[in-house]
């Protein structure tokens, strides 16, 4: 089964990409880069990006109704986007936000309230392929305090886990998922338009997978995505897509209805 990447039509509330014509004639960034400005604040480690590449950071689970803010400090002109995906059902759901300079001094700033629960991937690139380094700070304010649910039952230590279903395959290294709302995010790298991509899986559980393609260098950055549950047979997903545009690919892998288990995946560019 061949799936074509299709455009995400659900916009994260409160943020839209700036129009392309508004980017011309930018003022320069302040000459002195003060890394000490974030000393002592909760933020990421230092990351760098160059050329047409984009970094992809797995942000983790975001609950519906949470207020999310991502701010940056950098020594160049970065552009950032965030893709929120819920893939615990075959239908799936996705939303995104992209920003260039809302944080001032050529810094992006992403601020929105999530309309559904899901896992998020943060993309960061240089505006018009500029290169440099940055820190980012993620702040997530949940919608309110909720009571903790009952503790999960302790696993039976007498049961031996034997991942024989995934032994011997030529694929990426072994990954595992456990717990409600847990999704692993893998950065696949940059692709060109009309790239044919096949991603196959060996799993010992009922996995579900999706990919997003986002080009922050486009005049109007807008991600596309594809999702699959059992296309590979034996409850394994399979993603076979032809990209409609260049961009950076992120792979999301979760358990259908929060099932847990382990998997390997193989990426082929055809």
N, C-alpha and C positions, 0 to 999 in steps of 0.2 A: 504494500500500500504506500502510495506516494502522497505526502502532505506538503502543500505549499505554505510557506510562511504568510500569514495574513495580518493585517494591521490591527493593533489593539485599539479599540474604540472607546474604552472607558478611561476618561481623564481623571487623574487624581485631583481632587478639589483644591482650588486656591492657587494653582500655579500653571502657567502656560509658557511655552518657549517664546523668547523674544523674537520679533520679526527679523528676517535676515538683513533688511536694509538698515536696521538700527545699529548694526555692528560696525559700520564704517566710521572712520574718523575717531577712533577711541583715544582717550587720553592715556598716557603711559602710566605704568605702575610706579609707586614711590620708589626712588632709587635705592633706598636702604632696606634690606630684608631683615626684619627684626624677629629672628626665631624665638627670642626670649619672651615675646609677647604672649606665647601660649604656655610658658613655663608654669607648672603647677596646676594647669587645667586638665580635666579629663578629655583626652583626645587620642587619636591614633598615633602610631609611630610615623616616621618620615617615609614617604613614598615618592617615587619619581616616575615620570613618563616621558617618552620622546617620540617624535615623528607622528605617524598615523595610528599608532597603537593606543589602546585604552586599557587602563587597569580596571579589574572587576573585583569588588570586595563583597563577600557575603555578609550581610547585615544581621540576618537571623529573623526570628518570628516577630511579627508586629500584629497586635490584637486590633480588631475592628474598633474604631472610635479613638484610637491613640493619636496624639499630636506628635508629629515627627519633624525634627529640625536638624539639618546637616549644614554646618558652617565650615569654612576653609580658611587657612592661612597659607600663602604660597609665594614663590619668587618668580612667577610667570603668569600667563593669562589662561587659567584652566576653565573648562566647561564640564558640568556634571549632570548626570541623570540617575534616576532611581526607578527600578522596575519592581513592582510588587506582584507576586504570583501566588495563587492558591491552587495547588495541584493534587489535593487529596481526594478529588473526584474526577471522573473521566471528562466532565464538561470543563472544569477548570475556570479560572477567572484571572484577569490581569489588568493592571493599571500602571501609569507611569507619570513622571514629572521630569522636566529638563530645565536647567537654568544656566545662564552665563555670568552675568555681572550684578545680580541683585544684592550681593553682600557688600558691595562697595569696593573700591580699589582693585577692580577687575576680578573680584572673587565671586564664585557662584554661591548661592544659598538656596537650599531646598526646604520649604516649609509647607506642610499639608496635614490634613486629618485623614487617616485611612478609613475608607468606606467598607472594607471587609478585612478579614484576617488572612494573613499569608506571610510568605518569606520574601525578603527583599534583597536585591543585588544593586550595589552602588557602582556606577560607571564614572570614571574620571579620565579626561583627555585634555590635550592642549588645543585651545581655540586656533583654528587654521593651522594645525600641526606644529604649534609652538611646543617647546620642551622645557621641563623644569621639575621642581619638587614641591610637595605640599604636605600639610597635615590636615586631617579633617576631624571634626567633633560631632558625634551623634548624640542627640538627646531625644528620648522617647518618653512621653508622658502618657501613661495608660488612662483609659476613660474613667477609672474609679477603682477603689479598693473592692476586691471580691474575696469571698470566703474560699479557703483552700478545699479542694475536693478530697475524697478519701484516698489514703495512701495506696499505692499500687501493690499488689500481692508480691511477696518475695519469690524470686525464681527458684525452681527446684534444682538444687545444686547437683543432684544425682543424674540429671539429664545432660548428656554430652552433645555439644553443638558440633555437627559435622558438615561443613560447607562443601560436600562432595559435588553439589550441583554446579559449582563455579570453578572446579579444579581443572586446570589444564588448558584453559582458553587463552588465546593470544589477545590480550586486552590490557587496559589500564589497570593500575593496582587496585587492591581490594578495599572497598569502602563499606561502611555499615551505617544503618539508621535505626534509631529506637526512640519511642516516645511520641506523644501527641504533637502535631504541628511541626515536626522536625523535617527539614528539607536540606539536603546538601547542595551546594552551588559550586560548579567547576567552571573556570575560565578556559574556553577552548581556543581563543585567539581571534585574530582579524581575518576576515574572508573578503573576497571580491564579489561583485555582482555576478549572478548566474553560476555560483559555485554549487555543485551537487554534493550534499553531505549525507552520509549514512552513519547513524549511531546505533549500534546493537548492544545488547545486554545479556549477561549471564547472571541469574539471580536465584536466591533460595527463598524468596518471598514474593508477594504480589506488589511489584514496584510500578510506579507511574513516573513519567519523565516529560520534560518540556524544554525547549530552547528558546532563547530570545536573541534577536539580532538588533543592535542599536549602533548607529553611527553618529557620534557627537560632532563630527566634522561636517555633517550635512547642513544645508541652509535652514531646514526645519527638522531637527532631530525627532524621529518618531520610530519607536521599536516595532518590530513584527515578532510573532511567536507561533510556535506549533506545539501541540501536546499529544501524547499517546499513552495508552494504558497497556493493552495486551497485543499490540500489532506484531510483536516478535514471536508469539506463541509461548505456551507454558507459563502464562501470566507475566511474561517479560515485555516491556515496551520496546518499540523500535521507531526511530525517527529518520525519515528519508525526506529531505527537503531540497528545493532549489531556491537559493537566495535571490530576492528581487533587487537587492541593493548591497553595496559594500557595508561592512560594519564589524563589530566585535560580538562573538557568540558566547553566551553563558548557558550552561546546562544545569537545569534543576532536576534533582532526583528525590522522590519521596515515596512513602508507603501509601498504597490505596487505602483510604479510610484509616490512616495512621497505623497500618501494620508495620512491623519491624523486621529487619533482616539485613542481608549483605548482598553486594553486587559488584560486578566489574563491568566496564563499558569499553567499547572500541569505536574510535572515530575514523572514518574513511572519507577522503575527498576524492570524488570520482570524476 
